[in-house]
Amino acid sequence: MWFADRVLVIANPSAGRGRAATSLNLLRGLLGPLDRLVLTESPRHGIELAREAAQAGDWAVVAAAGGDGTVHEVACGLLQSGNANVVLGVLPIGSANDYACALKLDRNWWKRPGRKPLAVLADVGQLEWTTVEGKPGGTWFVNGMGVGFNGQVTLESRKIRHLRGLPLYGLAIWRALATNKSYGPWRIWVDGNAVPERERLTVTLALGPREGNFVVAAGASLTDGLFDVVAAEPLATTEILALLPGMALGTTLSHPKVWQGRAKRVEMEIAPSGAYIAHTDGELSVLPPMRVSKLSATVHPGRLRVLAGCDFSG
């Protein structure tokens, strides 16, 4: 492709709520003789494809064509491979494209040959959990994770078929408000220091500023080696709705019931166990049947090579 030699593109044909066909046809026309396009066939297939490609060592760039879920899978595959030299490319054709926004890549950048993107070293997060039975689990994430209400919003967004962007996630929030509740007292440690124990509505660990098209952590950076932590106490429906316009416009989130900080590592014990949902990069990672009791997340600075826009500064 015009921005790199030997590009493997892993594309989700269902991206953008099934509207990816036009973009994929254009993408095929931009492929060079040494490039290749493969389509995912099922959930988590992108992880397998990216891991195998990186382990084979035949590709300078492995690109994800889709939304944040596709990016999440391809990034996880690259991180699992152990090959730190392969560069992740992001071709945003999904519904939210939050990670592309954090990288200063506009939606159509790959369609317009011009200034080449920069290869940068970006931070990644590693989420680990333990169930009440003691069974461990975990995943990587590149843009952010949310637990509680934000996880419920992600679940509701999966049920909406014909919207994208802010309308999609605005409607998902409205639907999630029907289940708006606290999840009991949460115990949270930020770099080993306890945050005052409170009932919580949600916790976000942000690497990039946006979550579901809304700016949750305006100052978040992909290169500072830190999570921006946003922990909200239970909010009334009117309080949540009052915050949304500013979050849509990208202003700094401020509310007396919202605690904010920064950390390299965050640990959480959430009661009652199994009563909540967590997402990583918009992918559902923790669901109630899993009966997860503890979560921990760690930042790995500069762990992933990724293409960013020419005006990217972190």
N, C-alpha and C positions, 0 to 999 in steps of 0.2 A: 504494500500500500504506500501511498505517497509519503507518509510520515515515518516509515521504518522499513527495513528489509526483513524478509522472512517473518511474516505475521501469521499466526494462527488465530482465527476469530472463532470464538465459541459463542453461539447465538441462541437466544431463547425465542422460538417462533411464536410464543404466546405473549411476549412482552407487550407492554402498553395496552393491556386488556384486549389482546388479540389484534392490535392494529400495527403490528410490526412488519407485515408483508411488504408494504411499499418500501420501507427502509432497507429490508433485507435484499430486495431486488436491486436497489441502488448500490448497496454494499457489494454485491456480487460483481457489479460493473467496475468497482474500484480496486478489486483484487489484482495483484501483480502475478507474474508467472510462478513465483516461488511462495505465494501466499496460499492459504487454505481456509475454507469455511466449513465448520461442522455445527450441526444443530443438536441441542439437547433434546432428549426423548422422554425424560421423566425427572421428578424432583431429585436433586443431589447428583444428577448425571454430570453437571458442569464441574463438580468437585473432582470426579473421576477423570474426566477428559483433561482438565488442567494439570492434575497431578501427574498423569502419564506423560503429557507433553513436556512438562518441565523435567521429569526424570530421564526422558529420552535425549534431551539436550539439543534438539534440532531447531528450536525457535528462539529468536531474539526477543520477540514480543508475543505474549499471549493476551489477546484482547477479549473483553466481555461485551457483547452486543445485547443489550437488554436493559432492565431496570436495576435497582439496587440489589434485588435478590440474585440476579445473574452475576453481578459484580461480586457479591458475597461468596457465591459458590466458586467462581474462578479464583478469587483471592485465597480462599481456604485451600483449594487444590494446590496452588503454588506454594503456600506456606507449609503444607504437609509434605511437599516433595523434597524439601531440604536443599533445593537449588536456589540460591539467593541471587543468581545472576539474571534470571529471566525477568523481564519488565512487564508489568500489568498495564494494559491499555483499557480505557473505558470509553465505549461508544454508546452514549446514553439514548436509548430508544424506549425507555420504560415510562412508568407513571409518575414517579417522584424524582428520581435522578439526584438524590441528595449528595451522594459521594462525588458525582461529577461537578456539582455546584461547589463543594469544598475544594476541589482541585482547580477551580476557575476554568472549567471546560464548558462552553455553551453547548446546547443541545445539538447543534448542527456543525460543530467544529470539524468533524471527520469528513464531511461532505465537501469542504472547501479547501482544496490544496493551497497552501500558503506557508505561514510561519510554522515551523515544526514545534511540537510541544516539548517541554523539558522533561528529562528523566530525573526524578527526585527520590529521596529516601523518606518514606512516610511511616508514621507510627501505626501500630496495630494493637488491638486489644485481644486478650485471651480470657474468655469466660469459662469458669469451672463451677460445677455444682455437685451437691451430694444429696441423695434422696434420704427419706426417713429410714430406709432400710440399709443405708450406708453405701449405696451404689454410686460410683462417680460418673461424671460426664463432662463434656465441654465442647467448645467451638471457638474459632477465631472470629473477629469482626474488625471492620476497617473504618466504619463511619460512626457507629454508636450502638448502644443497647438501651432498652427501656423495660422496666418491669412494673407490673400493676396496671394502672389505667392505660398507659401507653401500649402495653401488650394487648389489652382489650381492643384498643383502637385498631391495631394491626389486624387482629382477628376479624373485626367488623369490615375492614377494607377488603378482605378477601371475598366477601359476599357481594360486593358491588361490582357489576360487570361493565358498565357503559360510561364511566367517568374516569378522568385522569387528573393528576396534579392536585391543586388546592381544592377544587370541587369534590374530588374523590375523598380526600382525607377530612375535609370539613364535614361531609355527610357521615363518614365513619365516626368522627368525634360525637356528632349528634346522636348517633345510634348507641355509642358506648355510654353516653350519659344516662341511658336507661338502666345501666348497671353500675352507675357511679357510686362507689362506696370506698371506705377505708378497708384495709386488710389486717387490722389489728396492729399492735405495737411492733415496730421494726427496730432491730438493733443494727446500727451501721457504724463501721470503723473506716476512717479515711486516713490512710498511711499509719494505721495503728492507733489513731486517736478516735475515741468514741464521739459520735454525733449525738446530741441529746435525744433520748429515746422518745419517740412520738408514734401515734398512729399516722400512717402514710397512705397517700393516694397513689403515688408513683415515684420512681427514681429513674433518672436518666444519667448514663455515663457517655458523654459526648466527646468524640474525636473531631468530627466536623460540626458545623454550627446547626445544621437542619436535621429535623426528624419528621418524616412524613410531610415534607414541603414547608413546615412551620419552623421558624428559627427558635430553638430552645436554648441554645448557648451561643450568643452572638460573638463571644470572644474566643471560641474554641479554635484550636490550631492543630493541623495534622503533623506538625514537626516540633512541638514543644515538649514532648515526652510526658504529657499529663492528660488525664481526663478532666473535662469540666463536669462537675457533679451537680445535678439539680435534683433536690429531694423536696417533694411537695406534701404538705399535710392535706387532710381532706378539705376539698373546696366545694362550695355550693355550685350548683349548675350556673347560676348567674355570674359567679366569680370566674368560672372557667370561660364562659362566653365573653366576658369583658376582657380577658387576656388575649383572645384569639386575633383581633385586628392588629395589635402591635406585633404579635409573633409572625403574622403573615407579612408584615412590612419589614421585619428584621430588626426591630428595636430591642434593646436590652430588657430581658425579662426581670420584673421587679414586683414582689408581692410579700407582705409580712409573713405569709404562711409558706413561703418557698425559701428553703435553705440552699445556698450555692457555695461551692468551693472547688478546689483543684487537688488532684492526687495522682500518685503513681499506681496505687493499689487501693481497692475498695472491697470490703467484706460486708455481707449482709446475712442476718438471720431474720426470717420473715415468718410471722405467725398469722393465721394457722398454716401449717405446711400444706402445700399443694393447692392453695386457694387462689393462685394467681397465674398470670401468663407473662412470659418474657420474650422479647424479640431481640435479634441481633441483625442489624442492617435491614430491618423490615421482614426478616424471616422468623417464623415462629420456632423458638428453640426450647422453651419450657412451657409445658401445658399441665393443667391440674392433675390428670391421671398419673403423671410422673412422680407426684408427691415429693417435690424438691423442698428441702428445708434450709439449705445454705447455698449462697452464691458468693463467688469471689471473682474479681476481674483485675487484671494486671496489664499495664502498658508496656509494650516492647518498642522502645524508640528506634526509628529508622529501620524497621525490620523488613519493609516491603519496597521494592523498586517499582515506581509507577509513573506514567506519563501525566504531566500536569500542564495547564495553560501557561502561555508565555508570561503572563502577569502574576503567576502564582508566587506568593512570598511566604507561605506557611499557613 
